[in-house]
Amino acid sequence: MRILLTGGAGFIGSNFIHYILKNYNDEIINLDKLTYAGNLDNLKEVENNKNYTFIKGDICDRNLVEDIFKEKIDYLVNFAAETHVDRSIKSADIFLITNVLGTEVLLDIAKKYGLQKFVQISTDEVYGSVIKGESFTEDSPVNPSSPYVASTASADLLAKSYYKTYGLNVNITRSSNNFGPYQYPEKLIPLFTTNALEDKKLPLYGDGNNIRDWLYVKDHCKAIDLVLRKGKAGGIYNIGASNERRNLVITEKILDILNKSKTLIKYVKDRPAHDRRYAIDFSKINNELGYKADRDFDLSLRDTINWYQEHQDWWKKIKKENINAGN
């Protein structure tokens, strides 16, 4: 089948391309604008693969997207999004343009050309923060805390509306915090790993006790693939790994693995409306589609840190700008 994958030069998108080309004979068309977080170095290993095509362009460019659909597209997986909370707090406009208007363009053209399935990649952040002991299900209401998350929740609602109004076969996936190779070093794990490798301070927000469920990106790719091929029409699927950790614990693990001093930790003023804990119930994808997160967290974290140690040319090129702490 022919899959249009938008935002495929980013972190999760590029990992998904590697996953599909390794496991299937599907054809991938990667449409990416190559903003600051898009990096074709992520796809060097597959750039000459006969089943892979890269097109530089914007999902908001209706004419370009329609030209791609004229060549027959069977499935679309939309990774294209602005995703960094801190950047959205400073300036929200690009988040609305890409995440909301761009998604509308894709949905509208998908409807016009009778796409078999549209998979919208979202985040557990749309549910907002939750107190200890509770977890959000796919039926929980969205309650975004930042402009980025509000734009993502809006895109989800648009996708859901195209299923209800037009019968477009849509799935929405909402995953917990991802980590792994090729993640742009503004998020917590790659930022703190690369800072530690350079003996720079690790700017930890607040008291460091914010809690996230950490999902290795290769497990996430497996889950998206299951949703793409087996997800029920109109279905929303939470994707997690049951790896809840406090940010301070993650920070200390990174330093321990790299044999670096805890004095590199620098507590900084918390970001506005910083959600305390994200937690999702992902039993639906387990029960309906047979998903299971296979990777051990500690092993995956160590593998990820090793990857950044071994690919310093990759991240040093893109870390020249001033990057703040991730979530």
N, C-alpha and C positions, 0 to 999 in steps of 0.2 A: 504494500500500500504506500501511498505518497502522503507524507506528514509535513505540514507547514509548522515549523517550530519558531515562534517569535521570541526574541531575546536570548537566542542560543549561544551568544558569546559571553554571557554572564556566568556566574558561579554554578547555579543549579542547572541551568539550561545546557551548558557545555558538558557537564557530567552526564546529563540525560542523553545527549547526542552520542557520547562515548558508549553509554550503556546500550542504546538501540543498535548502533552499528556493530557492536560486538556480538549481540544476541540474535539479530534478525537480518533479513535481506530487504528491509523496508528502505524506501527512498526518503531522505531528509532534505528539506529546503529550509535553510536557516536565514530568517530575516532579522537583522539587528542593526540598530542605528549607530552602534559603537559609541555610546556615551562614555563617561569616565570609567564606569564599571564593566564595560564590554571590552573584551580582550581576545583577539584572534590567536594569540599565543596559546590560549587554552585549548585550541583545536588544531595545533600544528600536526599532531599525529594522524589526523583524519582528513586534512585539507585536500588530499589527492584521492580520497576514496571515491569510487565510481558512483556510490549511492549518496554522496553528500554534495550539496550545492550551497554556496553562501551568496546572499544578496544583501548589500548594504542599503538600508532604508528605514523609514519611520512608519510605525503602524498607524500613525495619524494620516499618512499619505494615501487617501482613498483610491486614487488612480493606480498607484503602484500595487496596492494590495489586490485590487480587482484584476490587474494584469497577471498576477501570480495565480489567482484562482482560475483564470481562463485556461490554464494548462492542466487543469483537473487536480484538485486537492481532495483527499479522502478524509483526513483528520487534521485538526489544528490543536496545538498545545501552546497556550499563551503564557510564557514566562516574562514577557516584556513588561517591565514596571520599574518605577523609581521606588526604592525600598528602604532608604535610610532615615530613621526617625529624626535624628539631629538636623539633617539637611531640610526636612520638611518643616521643622519648627522655625528655621531661619527664613525659608521661602517656600510657600506651598504651591505656587502656580504650576510648576512643571509636573508636580504630582497629579494635579487635576487633569492636566492636558494628556499626559501619557496614560495614566492608570484608568481614567474615566472615559475621556473622549477617544483615546486609542482603542480601548476595549469595545466601545460602541461601533467604531468603524469595522473592526474584525467581525463582530457579531452580525452586523448588518449585511456584510458581503457574504459571510458564511450562510446566512439565511437565503440570500439571493441565489446562491449557487448550489444549494441543497447539500451542504456538508454533512457527512455521516456522523461526525461527533466533534464537539468543541469542549476542550478541557481547560478550565480557568484555574491557574495556579494562584492560590491565596495563602493566608497565614492564620495561625491560631490567635494572633494579636487582635483580630476583628472582634473577638468576644470580650476583650478587656481583661482586667485583673480579677482574680478569684481568691477567696480566702482559703486558708489551709484546709485540706481534706475534701474539697469539692473539685469537680471537673466539669468542663463544658461538653455538651453533646452537640451534634449537628443541628438539633432543634433549638438550641439556646439562642436568644436574641443577640444581635451584634451591638457592641457598646464601645466604639473606638475612642482612644485617648489622645491621638495625635493626628495632624493633617494627613500624614502618610497612610495611617491605618484607616482613616475616614475615607480616603480615596480608594483604598483597596476594598473596603466594605461596599462602597458604591458600585465598584466594578462587579463584585459578586452579585449584588442585587440586580444589576443590569442583565447579567448572564442568566440569572434565575427567571427574569421577566421574559427573556426570549424563548425560554422553554415553555413557560406558561401561556404566553400570548401567541407565539408562532409555531410551537412544537419543535423548535430546534433541539436536537439531542445534545444537551449540555451536562457536563459534570463539573463540580467545583471541589478542589482539594484544599484543605487547610492544615498545614503542617506546623509542627513545633520548630524550635530553633535548629537550623542546619549548621553543620560544620564539615570540613573536609578539604581536599585539594581544590585549588583555583579560586578560593574565596577572597574577594577583594579586602585588603587589610584596613578596613574601617570597622569591621565587626569584632566582637570581643576576642575570640580565640585567635584569628590570624593577626590582629593588631597587637595583642599582648605577646604572642609568640615572636613576631618579628621585632617588636620593641626590645624584648628580653635578649634576643640574639644580638642586638646592637647595644646592649647595656643601657637602654633608655628607660625612663619611668613608665609604669603601667597605670594609666589614669582610670581608676576604679570609681564608678559613680556611687555617691551616698555612703552607706555603711557596707556595701558589698553583699547585702543579704537578699537581693532580688533573686527570684527563683525561676529557672527555665527548664523545660524538658528538652534535652539535647538529642538530636536525630542525625546520625551519620548520613551524609548526602547519598551514598550508594544505596542505603536502605530506602531513602526517599525516592530515588529513581525507580527502584523495583515496585514501590507502591503506586507511583504515577502510571507505570506501565500496566499494572493490574487494572487501574481505573480506566485507562484508555481502551483496553481490550474487553473488559468485563463489567465495567461500571453500569449501573442501571440508569436509564434515561432520567435526567433531572436530579440525580442523586448528588448529595454533598457528602464528602468523606474526610473525616479528621485523620491525620497521619502523625503518629507519635512513636515513642520508643521506651517510655517509662524510665527515663534517665534524668529525673529532676535533681538539679544541683544548684546550690547558691553560687552566685558569680564569684564570691571570694574563694570558694572551694576550687572552682575552675582555675582561677588565677594562681592559687598556690600550687595546684597540680602542674601547671605549665612551668612554673619556676622550679619545681622539684625535678621534673623530667629533664630540664635544661641545666640543672645544677647551678641555678642562679639564686641570689640572695633575696629574701622577702623584703629587704629594704628598697627594692625597686618598685614596690607598690606605693602609689600615690593616690590617696583619697581625694576626690574632687567633688565640687558641688553637684548635686543630683540634677538631672534634667527635669524640666517641667512635666508634670503628669506622668512620671515614670511608673509604669505598672509594676506592682510588687511581685505577682506570681501569675504565670500562665500555666494552665493545666487543662488537658483535653482527654476526653474519653474516646478512644479510637477502636472500641470493640466492634463497631459497625463494619469497618473494612476488614477486620479479622474474620468476623462471622460470615459476611457476604462474599468476600473475595479471597479469603485464605491468606491474608497478609500477615507477616511476622517480621519484626525487626531482628535480623540475625546477628548483627555485629555487637560484640562486647564493647561497652563504652570506653573503658580504660585503654583497651587495645586500639580502638579507633582513634582516640585522642593522641596516643603515642604515635600512631602511624601518620596522623595529620601533622603533628609537630615535626616528625622526621621529614615529611614531604617539604615543609617550609625550610628546613635546614638544607635540604638537597637542591632546592630550586631558588636560591637567593637571587640569581639574576632576574628571575620572573618578578619577584615582589619589589626588589630595589628599584626597578624601572618605573613602577607605578606608585611608589611611596614617596615621591619627591614633594608632593603637596602636603599641606598640613591636615592631618587626619585626626579627628577626635575619637573618643572612646565609642565603641559600639554598644549594642544593648546586650 
